[in-house]
Amino acid sequence: MEQRRGQLVEEIRIAERARDLLAGLERRLKERDRSDLENHLSQLERLAGSLPEDHTVRLLVDDAVQSARARGAGYAGGSAASRSRSKTEGRLSSLRGILSRDEAFANREA
C-alpha cells in the first residue's frame, strides 16, 4: 500500500509540474509573449522526455508543444495549450481522488 501511495504522490507531482508549465505556455501564447518561449518549450520537452511514451501527461505535453511550434503564438497555439492544461487538471483531480480513497480505505483497515 505504501508503494502505491508513493507512486500516486509522484504522479501527482509530475502532473502538477506539467500543469504549471502548460499554464505558463498558454499565457505566453495568448499574450503573444515570445520572450523565453523556447526555454519554456524546452522545459516541457524535458518533462515529457522523462516519462514513458504512452504516459497520459507526456501525450498532453507533447501535443501542446507540437501545436505551439506549428501554430505559433496566438489563439490556435494557446487553445491547444489550454486543452492540454485542462486535461492535465482532470488527470490531477483523478489521481488525488484515488489517493484520497486509498488513504480512507487504509484508515478503515487500521
N, C-alpha and C positions, 0 to 999 in steps of 0.2 A: 504494500500500500504506500509506503514511504517513497519507493522508487517511482511509482506512478505520480505521486504528488510532485516530486522533483521534476519530472518530465513536463507536467502541466504548467508548473511555475516557469520553466524555461520557455515553453511555447508561448505563454502569456508575455514574457519579457521580449521575445522576438517580435511578436505581433504588435506590442506597444511601440517598439522602436520603428517598425515599418510604418505604423500609423502616423507617428510623429514626422518621419521623413516624407511620407506621402502628403501630409497636410502642408508641409513646407513647400513641396514641389507644386502642389495645387495653387497655393498662394502666389508663388513666383510666376507661374504660367498665366494665371488670371490677371495679374497686375503687369504682365509683360516685363517682369524684372529679370533680366538676363544676367545680372551680377551673380557670380558664384554658381550659376546654374550647372555648369559642367561638374564642379566639385560635388554638388548636391546629387546629381545623377550618378556620379562615381560611388558615392556613399551607398546609394540604393543598390547599385550593381554589386558592391562588395557584400552587402547584407544578403541579397538574393543568392549570390555565388556560394555563400556559406551553408545554404540549405539544399536538401535533396531536390532533384529535378521535378518531382511530382508534388512537392510541398505546396500547399494552398497559398501561403504568404508569398513564396517565391513566384508563383504564377501571377499573382496580383501585382507584385512589384515589377516583374518583367514586362507585363502589359503596359503599365503606366510609363515605364522608361522608354519602351519602344514607341509609344504614342507621342511622348514628349519629343523624342528625337525626330520622328517622322512628320509630325504636325506642327511642332514648334510651339511658341508661346501663343496665348490667346484661348479662345473658347474651346476649340477641339482638343488641344492638349490638356487643358485644365479640366475638361469634362472627363477624360479618361482617368486622370489622376484622382478626381473626385469620386468616381465609381470605385476605383481600387481602394481608396481610403475608406469609403463607406462599407465595402465588403470586408475589409480588414477589421473594421469596428464590429461588424457582425460576428466575425470569427472570434474576436476577443470576448464578446459577450457570451458566446457558446462555451468557450474554454473556461471562463470564470464560473459559469453555471455548473459545468462538470466538476470543477474543483470544489465548489460550494456543496454540491450533492455528495461528493466523495467524503468531504470532511464531516458533513452531517451524519452520514452513514457510519463513519469511523467512531464518532462520538456516541452514537447509539450502541455500538458494539462494545465500547469500553465500560 
